[in-house]
Amino acid sequence: MGMSNYPIEQFKKLKTEVTRFMMMYQFALNELETKIEIVKEEFQFLHDYNPIEHTKSRVKSLESIMNKISRKGITFSLEDIKREIKDIAGLRITCSFISDIYQIRDMLQNQFDLHILEVKDYIEQPKPNGYRSLHLLAEVPVNMSDGRESVCVEIQIRTIAMDFWASLEHKIFYKYNQSVPARLIQELKEASDSANRLDQQMERLHREISVIKESQGGDDSEELTRLLMNNKAFQLPTALLELGRETE
């Protein structure tokens, strides 16, 4: 083996390590998305509606990571990057109502034993520009072929109205470098407040309708013998119902 082969071997080793590093974050997101499917099923069963409108995940590109570490003055070491950059893996959960956001946070924390490192509540205290969302930094355990890793994922939980405002605000300002006139900043803040009023109104309507539905009651006997799984209804077998009566 001549010295000329050394850089190639070194490059291959680095490529393998970087690939494993990036896969680790993708696996953490896959793990979380499976957990969220379970949350949706459980919520559907307990509350008879699905609180999650949609989820979106992404792993930062290697180029974005390199840009961020050069801005922050971090050395190119995978350990340092893992320790210092917490948003390499990102998951956004868009909910129906504000109350769903906190219920989903509790379910992720309690049912799935995620270790929550940090919570930033931009719903209780919006950013000055009007941005609202709940941000969690969570450690997700991932089983790799060569050992178990704890991977940090940034989870954003927001309503449809918050998501609508944030995505349009981003489009308006994307690649806009000059200072934004104060009047426009104020208008965007007012738009955020309007979106929040709409959220509060929908929350109130949701609560009031739920109360009316409960007071109407109705015959639950048929509902009790139906089992809902994967949004498909199954009739409970008669033999199982008889067995239930015998054990009472």
TIBA-439126 format. One record per residue: z, x, y of N, C-alpha, C, O, CB in turn. Coordinates in steps of 0.1 Angstrom, whole numbers, padded with zeros to 4 digits, always signed. Glycine has a CB too. Example, Ala and Ser with C-alpha at 12.3 -4.5 7.8 and 13.67 -1.06 7.14 Angstrom:
+0078+0132-0057+0078+0123-0045+0078+0132-0033+0085+0142-0033+0090+0113-0045 +0071+0128-0022+0071+0137-0011+0079+0129+0000+0080+0134+0011+0057+0141-0006 
***
This chain:
+0000+0008-0012+0000+0000+0000+0000+0009+0013+0010+0016+0015+0012-0010+0000 -0011+0008+0020-0011+0016+0033-0004+0008+0044-0001-0004+0043-0026+0018+0037 -0002+0015+0055+0005+0010+0067-0003-0002+0073+0002-0011+0079+0008+0020+0077 -0016-0001+0071-0025-0012+0077-0022-0026+0072-0025-0035+0079-0040-0008+0074 -0016-0027+0059-0013-0040+0053+0000-0046+0059+0002-0058+0058-0012-0039+0038 +0008-0037+0065+0021-0042+0069+0021-0053+0079+0028-0063+0077+0029-0030+0075 +0013-0052+0090+0013-0063+0099+0008-0076+0093+0013-0087+0097+0004-0060+0111 -0001-0076+0083-0006-0088+0077+0005-0094+0069+0007-0106+0069-0018-0084+0067 +0013-0086+0061+0024-0092+0054+0034-0098+0063+0040-0108+0060+0031-0080+0045 +0037-0091+0074+0046-0096+0084+0042-0109+0090+0049-0119+0092+0048-0086+0095 +0029-0110+0093+0023-0122+0098+0024-0134+0088+0027-0145+0092+0008-0120+0102 +0021-0131+0075+0022-0141+0065+0036-0147+0064+0038-0159+0062+0017-0136+0051 +0046-0138+0065+0060-0141+0064+0064-0150+0075+0071-0160+0074+0069-0129+0063 +0059-0146+0087+0062-0154+0100+0056-0168+0099+0062-0178+0102+0057-0147+0112 +0044-0168+0094+0036-0181+0093+0044-0190+0083+0046-0202+0086+0022-0179+0087 +0049-0185+0072+0056-0193+0062+0069-0198+0068+0073-0210+0067+0060-0184+0050 +0076-0190+0076+0089-0194+0082+0087-0204+0093+0095-0214+0093+0096-0181+0088 +0077-0203+0101+0074-0212+0111+0070-0226+0105+0074-0236+0110+0063-0207+0121 +0061-0225+0095+0057-0238+0088+0069-0245+0082+0070-0257+0084+0047-0235+0077 +0078-0238+0076+0090-0244+0070+0098-0250+0081+0104-0261+0080+0098-0233+0062 +0100-0243+0092+0107-0247+0104+0102-0261+0109+0110-0270+0112+0107-0237+0115 +0089-0262+0111+0083-0274+0116+0084-0285+0106+0086-0297+0110+0068-0272+0120 +0082-0282+0093+0083-0293+0083+0097-0298+0082+0099-0310+0080+0080-0287+0069 +0107-0290+0085+0121-0294+0084+0124-0306+0094+0131-0315+0091+0131-0282+0088 +0117-0305+0106+0119-0315+0116+0111-0328+0112+0116-0339+0115+0114-0310+0130 +0100-0326+0106+0092-0338+0101+0100-0345+0090+0100-0357+0090+0078-0333+0096 +0106-0337+0081+0114-0344+0071+0126-0351+0076+0129-0362+0071+0119-0333+0061 +0132-0346+0087+0143-0353+0093+0139-0366+0099+0146-0376+0098+0149-0344+0104 +0127-0366+0105+0122-0379+0110+0118-0389+0099+0121-0401+0100+0109-0376+0119 +0112-0384+0088+0109-0392+0077+0122-0399+0071+0122-0411+0068+0102-0384+0065 +0133-0391+0071+0146-0395+0066+0151-0407+0075+0156-0417+0070+0156-0383+0065 +0150-0404+0088+0155-0414+0098+0147-0427+0097+0153-0438+0098+0155-0409+0112 +0134-0426+0096+0125-0438+0095+0128-0446+0083+0128-0459+0084+0110-0434+0096 +0132-0440+0072+0136-0447+0060+0149-0455+0063+0150-0467+0059+0137-0438+0048 +0158-0448+0069+0171-0454+0072+0169-0467+0081+0175-0477+0080+0180-0444+0079 +0159-0465+0091+0157-0476+0100+0150-0488+0093+0153-0500+0097+0147-0471+0112 +0142-0486+0083+0137-0497+0075+0148-0505+0069+0148-0517+0068+0127-0491+0064 +0158-0497+0064+0170-0504+0058+0177-0512+0068+0182-0523+0066+0179-0493+0052 +0179-0506+0080+0186-0514+0091+0179-0527+0094+0185-0537+0096+0186-0505+0104 +0165-0526+0095+0157-0538+0097+0159-0549+0087+0161-0561+0090+0142-0535+0098 +0159-0545+0074+0161-0554+0063+0175-0561+0064+0176-0573+0062+0159-0547+0049 +0185-0552+0066+0199-0557+0067+0201-0566+0078+0207-0577+0076+0208-0545+0068 +0195-0563+0090+0196-0572+0102+0190-0585+0099+0195-0596+0103+0190-0565+0114 +0178-0585+0093+0170-0597+0090+0179-0606+0081+0179-0618+0083+0157-0594+0083 +0186-0600+0071+0194-0608+0062+0206-0613+0069+0210-0625+0067+0198-0599+0050 +0213-0605+0077+0226-0609+0083+0224-0618+0095+0231-0628+0097+0234-0597+0087 +0214-0615+0103+0212-0623+0116+0200-0631+0117+0197-0638+0127+0212-0613+0127 +0192-0631+0106+0180-0639+0105+0169-0636+0116+0161-0645+0119+0183-0654+0106 +0169-0624+0121+0158-0619+0129+0158-0604+0129+0167-0597+0126+0160-0624+0144 +0146-0599+0132+0144-0584+0132+0146-0579+0146+0138-0582+0155+0130-0580+0126 +0156-0570+0149+0159-0566+0163+0149-0555+0167+0148-0552+0179+0173-0561+0164 +0142-0548+0158+0134-0537+0161+0119-0541+0162+0113-0545+0152+0135-0526+0150 +0114-0539+0174+0100-0543+0177+0091-0532+0171+0081-0536+0163+0097-0544+0192 +0094-0520+0174+0086-0509+0167+0093-0496+0169+0102-0494+0177+0072-0508+0173 +0089-0486+0161+0095-0472+0162+0083-0463+0163+0072-0465+0159+0103-0469+0149 +0086-0452+0170+0076-0441+0172+0083-0428+0171+0093-0426+0177+0068-0443+0186 +0077-0419+0163+0083-0405+0162+0072-0395+0165+0060-0397+0163+0089-0404+0148 +0078-0383+0169+0069-0372+0170+0077-0359+0169+0089-0358+0172+0062-0372+0184 +0070-0348+0164+0075-0335+0164+0068-0327+0175+0055-0327+0175+0074-0328+0150 +0075-0321+0184+0069-0313+0194+0059-0303+0189+0062-0297+0178+0080-0306+0203 +0048-0301+0195+0038-0291+0190+0044-0277+0192+0052-0275+0201+0024-0293+0197 +0039-0268+0185+0043-0254+0186+0041-0249+0200+0048-0241+0205+0036-0245+0175 +0029-0253+0206+0026-0249+0219+0036-0254+0229+0040-0246+0238+0012-0255+0223 +0041-0266+0228+0051-0272+0237+0064-0264+0236+0071-0262+0245+0053-0287+0234 +0067-0261+0223+0080-0254+0220+0079-0240+0227+0089-0236+0234+0083-0252+0205 +0068-0233+0226+0066-0220+0232+0067-0221+0247+0073-0212+0253+0052-0214+0227 +0061-0231+0253+0062-0233+0267+0076-0235+0272+0080-0229+0282+0053-0244+0272 +0083-0243+0264+0097-0246+0268+0106-0233+0267+0115-0231+0275+0103-0257+0259 +0104-0226+0256+0113-0214+0254+0110-0203+0265+0119-0196+0269+0111-0208+0240 +0097-0203+0269+0094-0193+0280+0100-0197+0293+0105-0189+0301+0079-0191+0281 +0100-0211+0296+0106-0216+0308+0121-0214+0308+0127-0211+0318+0103-0231+0309 +0127-0216+0296+0142-0214+0295+0147-0200+0293+0159-0197+0293+0147-0223+0284 +0137-0191+0291+0140-0177+0289+0147-0175+0275+0156-0166+0274+0149-0172+0300 +0143-0182+0265+0149-0181+0251+0140-0171+0243+0128-0171+0244+0150-0195+0244 +0147-0162+0236+0139-0153+0227+0133-0160+0216+0138-0171+0211+0148-0141+0222 +0121-0155+0211+0115-0162+0200+0122-0158+0187+0118-0149+0179+0100-0158+0199 +0132-0166+0184+0139-0165+0171+0142-0179+0167+0146-0187+0175+0153-0157+0173 +0138-0182+0155+0139-0196+0150+0153-0202+0151+0155-0214+0154+0134-0198+0136 +0163-0193+0149+0177-0197+0150+0181-0201+0165+0187-0211+0167+0187-0186+0146 +0176-0193+0174+0178-0196+0188+0171-0209+0193+0177-0217+0200+0174-0184+0197 +0159-0210+0188+0151-0222+0192+0158-0235+0186+0160-0245+0193+0137-0222+0186 +0163-0234+0174+0170-0245+0167+0183-0249+0175+0186-0260+0177+0173-0242+0153 +0190-0238+0180+0203-0240+0187+0200-0246+0201+0208-0254+0206+0210-0227+0187 +0190-0241+0208+0189-0243+0222+0180-0255+0225+0182-0262+0235+0183-0231+0229 +0170-0258+0217+0160-0269+0220+0163-0281+0211+0161-0280+0199+0146-0265+0218 +0168-0292+0217+0174-0303+0209+0164-0314+0207+0167-0324+0200+0186-0308+0215 +0152-0313+0214+0143-0325+0213+0130-0321+0206+0119-0327+0209+0140-0330+0227 +0131-0312+0196+0119-0308+0189+0114-0321+0181+0102-0324+0180+0121-0296+0179 +0123-0327+0175+0120-0340+0168+0125-0352+0176+0137-0352+0180+0127-0341+0153 +0117-0361+0179+0120-0373+0187+0117-0386+0180+0106-0387+0174+0113-0372+0201 +0126-0395+0181+0124-0409+0176+0127-0419+0186+0138-0419+0192+0133-0411+0163 +0118-0428+0189+0120-0439+0198+0121-0452+0191+0111-0456+0184+0109-0439+0209 +0131-0460+0193+0133-0473+0187+0132-0483+0198+0140-0483+0208+0146-0474+0179 +0122-0492+0198+0121-0503+0208+0127-0516+0203+0122-0520+0192+0106-0504+0213 +0137-0521+0210+0144-0533+0205+0140-0546+0213+0133-0545+0223+0159-0531+0207 +0145-0557+0208+0142-0570+0214+0152-0572+0226+0147-0575+0237+0144-0581+0204 +0165-0570+0224+0175-0573+0234+0184-0561+0236+0186-0552+0228+0183-0585+0230 +0191-0561+0248+0200-0550+0252+0211-0549+0241+0215-0538+0237+0206-0552+0266 +0217-0560+0237+0228-0560+0227+0224-0553+0214+0232-0547+0207+0233-0574+0225 +0211-0554+0210+0205-0548+0198+0207-0533+0199+0209-0527+0189+0191-0552+0196 +0205-0527+0211+0205-0513+0212+0218-0507+0207+0219-0498+0200+0203-0509+0227 +0229-0514+0211+0243-0509+0208+0246-0512+0193+0253-0504+0187+0253-0515+0217 +0241-0523+0188+0243-0526+0174+0236-0516+0165+0241-0512+0155+0238-0540+0171 +0223-0512+0169+0216-0503+0161+0222-0489+0162+0223-0482+0152+0201-0502+0166 +0227-0485+0174+0235-0473+0175+0246-0472+0165+0249-0462+0158+0240-0471+0189 +0254-0483+0165+0266-0484+0156+0262-0483+0141+0269-0477+0133+0274-0497+0158 +0251-0490+0138+0246-0490+0124+0242-0476+0120+0245-0471+0109+0235-0500+0122 +0235-0469+0129+0230-0455+0126+0242-0446+0124+0242-0437+0115+0221-0450+0137 +0252-0448+0132+0264-0440+0132+0273-0443+0120+0278-0434+0113+0272-0441+0145 +0275-0456+0117+0285-0460+0107+0279-0461+0093+0284-0454+0083+0291-0473+0110 +0268-0468+0092+0262-0471+0078+0256-0458+0073+0256-0456+0061+0252-0482+0079 +0250-0450+0082+0242-0439+0076+0248-0425+0079+0243-0415+0076+0228-0439+0083 +0261-0426+0084+0269-0414+0085+0262-0402+0092+0263-0391+0089+0273-0409+0071 +0254-0406+0103+0248-0396+0111+0258-0390+0120+0267-0397+0125+0236-0402+0120 +0258-0377+0121+0267-0370+0130+0261-0370+0144+0252-0363+0147+0270-0355+0126 +0267-0379+0153+0262-0380+0167+0268-0368+0175+0280-0368+0177+0265-0394+0173 +0260-0360+0181+0264-0348+0188+0267-0352+0203+0276-0347+0209+0254-0337+0187 +0258-0361+0208+0259-0364+0222+0253-0378+0225+0243-0382+0219+0251-0353+0231 +0258-0385+0235+0253-0398+0239+0251-0398+0254+0260-0394+0261+0262-0410+0234 +0238-0401+0258+0236-0403+0272+0232-0417+0274+0221-0422+0270+0225-0393+0278 +0240-0425+0281+0237-0439+0283+0231-0441+0297+0238-0443+0307+0250-0448+0282 +0218-0442+0297+0210-0444+0310+0208-0459+0312+0200-0463+0320+0197-0437+0310 +0215-0468+0304+0215-0482+0306+0226-0486+0315+0225-0493+0325+0215-0490+0292 +0238-0481+0311+0250-0482+0320+0248-0475+0333+0252-0480+0344+0263-0477+0312 +0243-0463+0332+0241-0455+0344+0226-0450+0345+0223-0439+0340+0251-0443+0345 +0217-0458+0350+0203-0454+0351+0201-0442+0359+0209-0438+0367+0194-0466+0357 +0190-0435+0355+0186-0423+0363+0182-0428+0377+0178-0439+0379+0174-0415+0356 +0183-0419+0387+0180-0423+0401+0166-0430+0403+0164-0438+0411+0181-0411+0410 +0156-0426+0394+0143-0432+0396+0142-0446+0389+0132-0452+0391+0132-0422+0389 +0152-0450+0382+0152-0463+0376+0151-0463+0361+0151-0474+0354+0141-0471+0382 +0150-0451+0355+0148-0450+0340+0160-0455+0333+0172-0451+0336+0145-0435+0336 +0158-0463+0323+0169-0469+0315+0166-0466+0300+0155-0469+0295+0171-0484+0318 +0176-0462+0293+0174-0460+0278+0187-0454+0273+0195-0449+0281+0162-0450+0275 +0190-0456+0260+0201-0449+0254+0196-0437+0246+0188-0439+0237+0209-0459+0245 +0201-0425+0249+0197-0413+0242+0208-0408+0233+0220-0407+0237+0193-0402+0252 +0205-0406+0220+0215-0400+0211+0209-0387+0206+0197-0386+0203+0218-0409+0199 +0218-0376+0205+0214-0364+0198+0222-0365+0184+0234-0366+0184+0218-0351+0206 +0214-0366+0173+0220-0368+0160+0216-0357+0151+0205-0352+0151+0216-0381+0154 +0226-0352+0143+0223-0343+0132+0220-0350+0120+0227-0358+0115+0235-0333+0130 +0208-0347+0114+0203-0353+0102+0203-0343+0091+0197-0333+0092+0189-0360+0104 +0210-0346+0079+0210-0336+0068+0196-0337+0061+0192-0348+0058+0221-0339+0058 +0190-0326+0058+0177-0326+0052+0178-0316+0040+0182-0305+0041+0165-0322+0061 +0173-0321+0028+0173-0313+0016+0160-0306+0015+0150-0313+0012+0177-0321+0003 +0159-0293+0017+0147-0285+0016+0147-0279+0002+0158-0279-0005+0146-0274+0027 +0136-0274-0003+0135-0269-0017+0145-0256-0018+0149-0253-0029+0121-0265-0020 +0147-0249-0007+0156-0238-0008+0169-0239-0001+0176-0229+0003+0149-0226-0002 +0174-0252+0000+0187-0254+0005+0188-0266+0015+0178-0272+0019+0192-0242+0013 +0200-0270+0019+0202-0281+0028+0203-0276+0042+0210-0266+0045+0216-0289+0024 +0197-0284+0051+0197-0280+0065+0202-0292+0073+0201-0304+0069+0183-0276+0070 +0208-0289+0085+0212-0299+0094+0202-0298+0106+0202-0288+0113+0227-0298+0099 +0195-0309+0108+0184-0309+0118+0188-0318+0130+0192-0330+0127+0171-0313+0112 +0186-0314+0142+0189-0322+0154+0177-0330+0158+0166-0325+0159+0193-0313+0166 +0179-0343+0159+0169-0353+0164+0173-0360+0176+0185-0365+0177+0165-0363+0152 +0164-0361+0186+0168-0370+0198+0163-0384+0195+0151-0386+0192+0161-0364+0211 +0172-0393+0195+0168-0407+0193+0170-0415+0206+0180-0415+0213+0178-0414+0182 +0159-0421+0210+0159-0430+0222+0158-0444+0218+0150-0448+0210+0147-0426+0232 +0168-0452+0223+0168-0467+0219+0167-0475+0232+0174-0473+0242+0181-0471+0211 +0157-0483+0233+0154-0491+0245+0148-0505+0242+0144-0507+0231+0145-0483+0255 +0148-0513+0252+0142-0526+0251+0127-0525+0254+0122-0515+0259+0149-0537+0260 +0120-0536+0251+0105-0537+0254+0103-0535+0269+0094-0528+0274+0099-0550+0250 +0112-0541+0277+0110-0540+0292+0113-0526+0297+0106-0521+0306+0120-0550+0299 +0123-0519+0291+0126-0505+0295+0114-0496+0291+0110-0487+0299+0139-0500+0288 +0108-0499+0279+0097-0491+0274+0085-0493+0283+0078-0483+0286+0094-0495+0260 +0082-0506+0287+0071-0509+0295+0072-0501+0308+0062-0495+0313+0071-0525+0298 +0084-0502+0315+0086-0495+0328+0084-0480+0326+0077-0473+0334+0100-0498+0333 +0090-0474+0316+0090-0459+0314+0076-0454+0311+0072-0444+0316+0099-0455+0302 +0069-0461+0302+0055-0457+0299+0046-0458+0311+0037-0449+0313+0050-0465+0287 +0047-0468+0319+0038-0469+0331+0042-0459+0342+0034-0454+0348+0039-0484+0336 +0055-0457+0343+0060-0447+0353+0054-0434+0349+0050-0426+0358+0076-0447+0353 +0054-0431+0336+0049-0418+0332+0034-0417+0335+0029-0406+0339+0051-0416+0316 +0027-0428+0332+0012-0427+0335+0009-0426+0350+0000-0419+0354+0006-0441+0330 +0018-0432+0358+0016-0431+0373+0018-0416+0378+0010-0411+0386+0025-0440+0380 +0028-0410+0372+0032-0396+0377+0026-0385+0369+0027-0373+0373+0046-0395+0377 +0020-0388+0357+0015-0377+0349+0005-0368+0356-0005-0372+0362+0008-0383+0336 +0009-0355+0356+0001-0345+0363+0000-0347+0378-0009-0342+0385-0013-0344+0357 +0010-0354+0384+0010-0355+0398+0020-0345+0404+0032-0346+0401+0015-0370+0403 +0015-0335+0411+0023-0324+0415+0029-0324+0429+0040-0319+0431+0015-0311+0414 +0023-0332+0438+0028-0332+0452+0041-0340+0452+0045-0347+0442+0018-0338+0462 +0048-0340+0463+0060-0348+0464+0056-0362+0467+0047-0365+0474+0069-0343+0476 +0063-0371+0460+0060-0386+0460+0066-0392+0472+0078-0390+0475+0064-0393+0447 +0058-0400+0480+0064-0407+0492+0076-0415+0488+0076-0422+0477+0053-0416+0498 +0086-0415+0496+0099-0422+0494+0096-0437+0491+0103-0443+0483+0108-0420+0505 +0087-0443+0498+0084-0457+0497+0080-0461+0483+0084-0471+0477+0073-0462+0507 +0072-0452+0477+0067-0455+0463+0078-0453+0453+0079-0460+0443+0055-0445+0459 +0087-0443+0455+0099-0441+0447+0107-0453+0447+0113-0458+0437+0107-0428+0451 +0109-0459+0459+0118-0471+0461+0111-0483+0454+0119-0491+0447+0119-0474+0476 +0098-0484+0454+0091-0495+0448+0093-0494+0433+0095-0505+0426+0076-0495+0452 +0092-0482+0427+0093-0481+0413+0107-0484+0408+0110-0490+0398+0090-0466+0409 +0117-0480+0417+0131-0483+0414+0133-0498+0414+0140-0504+0405+0141-0476+0424 +0127-0505+0423+0128-0520+0424+0121-0526+0412+0126-0536+0407+0121-0525+0437 +0110-0521+0407+0103-0526+0395+0112-0524+0383+0113-0533+0374+0090-0518+0393 +0120-0513+0383+0129-0511+0372+0141-0521+0372+0145-0527+0362+0136-0497+0372 +0145-0525+0384+0156-0535+0386+0150-0549+0381+0158-0557+0375+0161-0535+0400 +0138-0551+0384+0131-0564+0380+0131-0565+0365+0134-0575+0359+0117-0566+0386 +0127-0554+0359+0126-0554+0344+0140-0556+0338+0141-0562+0328+0120-0540+0339 +0150-0550+0345+0164-0552+0340+0169-0566+0341+0176-0571+0332+0174-0542+0347 +0165-0573+0352+0169-0587+0354+0162-0596+0343+0169-0605+0338+0165-0592+0368 +0150-0592+0340+0143-0599+0329+0150-0598+0316+0152-0607+0308+0128-0595+0328 +0154-0585+0313+0162-0582+0301+0175-0591+0300+0178-0596+0290+0165-0567+0300 +0182-0591+0311+0195-0599+0312+0192-0614+0309+0199-0620+0302+0202-0597+0326 +0181-0619+0316+0178-0633+0314+0174-0636+0300+0178-0646+0294+0166-0637+0323 +0166-0627+0293+0162-0630+0279+0174-0629+0270+0175-0636+0260+0151-0619+0275 +0183-0620+0273+0196-0619+0265+0204-0632+0266+0209-0636+0256+0204-0607+0271 +0205-0637+0278+0212-0650+0280+0206-0661+0272+0212-0669+0266+0213-0653+0295 +0192-0662+0273+0185-0673+0266+0187-0671+0251+0189-0681+0244+0170-0672+0270 +0186-0659+0246+0188-0656+0232+0202-0661+0227+0203-0667+0217+0186-0641+0229 +0212-0658+0235+0226-0662+0232+0227-0677+0232+0233-0683+0222+0236-0656+0241 +0221-0684+0242+0222-0698+0243+0215-0706+0232+0220-0715+0226+0217-0703+0257 +0203-0701+0228+0196-0707+0217+0203-0705+0204+0203-0714+0196+0181-0701+0216 +0209-0693+0202+0217-0690+0190+0228-0700+0188+0231-0705+0177+0222-0676+0190 +0235-0703+0199+0246-0713+0199+0241-0727+0196+0247-0734+0187+0254-0713+0213 +0230-0731+0201+0224-0744+0198+0220-0745+0184+0223-0755+0177+0212-0747+0207 +0214-0734+0179+0209-0734+0164+0222-0736+0155+0221-0743+0145+0202-0721+0161 +0232-0728+0159+0244-0729+0150+0251-0743+0150+0255-0748+0140+0255-0718+0155 +0251-0749+0162+0257-0762+0164+0249-0773+0156+0254-0783+0152+0258-0766+0178 +0236-0771+0155+0227-0781+0148+0230-0780+0133+0229-0791+0126+0212-0778+0150 +0234-0769+0128+0238-0768+0114+0227-0771+0105+0218-0764+0103+0250-0777+0111 +0228-0783+0099+0218-0787+0089+0222-0785+0075+0233-0779+0072+0204-0781+0092 +0213-0788+0065+0216-0786+0051+0213-0772+0047+0202-0768+0047+0208-0796+0042 +0224-0764+0044+0222-0750+0041+0221-0748+0026+0219-0737+0021+0234-0742+0046 +0222-0759+0018+0222-0757+0003+0209-0750-0002+0210-0741-0010+0224-0770-0004 +0197-0754+0004+0185-0748-0001+0184-0733+0004+0180-0724-0003+0173-0756+0005 +0189-0731+0016+0189-0718+0022+0197-0708+0014+0194-0696+0013+0194-0718+0037 +0209-0713+0009+0218-0705+0001+0212-0700-0012+0216-0690-0017+0231-0712-0001 +0203-0708-0017+0197-0704-0030+0184-0696-0029+0178-0692-0039+0194-0717-0039 +0181-0693-0016+0169-0684-0014+0173-0670-0010+0183-0668-0003+0160-0690-0003 +0166-0660-0015+0169-0647-0013+0157-0641-0005+0146-0642-0010+0173-0639-0026 +0160-0634+0006+0149-0629+0014+0149-0614+0013+0159-0607+0017+0150-0633+0029 +0138-0608+0007+0137-0594+0006+0123-0590+0010+0113-0596+0005+0141-0589-0008 +0122-0579+0018+0108-0574+0022+0100-0586+0029+0088-0587+0027+0100-0568+0011 +0108-0594+0036+0102-0606+0043+0095-0616+0033+0087-0624+0037+0092-0601+0053 +0099-0615+0020+0094-0624+0010+0106-0632+0005+0117-0627+0003+0086-0617-0001 +0104-0645+0004+0115-0654-0001+0115-0655-0016+0104-0657-0022+0115-0668+0005 +0126-0654-0023+0128-0655-0037+0138-0666-0040+0148-0667-0033+0132-0642-0044 +0135-0675-0050+0145-0685-0054+0154-0679-0064+0150-0672-0073+0138-0698-0060 +0168-0680-0061+0177-0675-0071+0176-0683-0084+0176-0695-0084+0192-0676-0065 +0176-0675-0095+0175-0682-0108+0187-0692-0111+0198-0689-0107+0174-0672-0120 +0184-0703-0117+0194-0713-0120+0206-0707-0128+0217-0710-0126+0188-0725-0127 +0202-0699-0138+0212-0693-0147+0222-0684-0139+0234-0684-0142+0205-0684-0158 +0217-0678-0128+0226-0670-0120+0235-0678-0112+0247-0675-0110+0217-0661-0110 +0230-0690-0107+0238-0699-0099+0249-0705-0108+0261-0707-0104+0229-0710-0093 +0245-0709-0121+0255-0714-0130+0266-0704-0133+0278-0707-0134+0248-0718-0144 +0262-0691-0135+0271-0680-0137+0281-0679-0126+0293-0677-0128+0264-0667-0139 +0276-0680-0113+0284-0680-0101+0295-0691-0101+0306-0689-0097+0276-0681-0089 +0291-0703-0106+0300-0714-0106+0311-0712-0117+0323-0715-0114+0292-0728-0109 +0307-0706-0128+0317-0704-0139+0328-0694-0135+0339-0695-0139+0310-0699-0151 +0324-0684-0126+0334-0674-0122+0342-0678-0111+0352-0671-0107+0326-0661-0119 +0340-0690-0105+0348-0694-0094+0362-0698-0099+0370-0703-0091+0341-0706-0087 
***
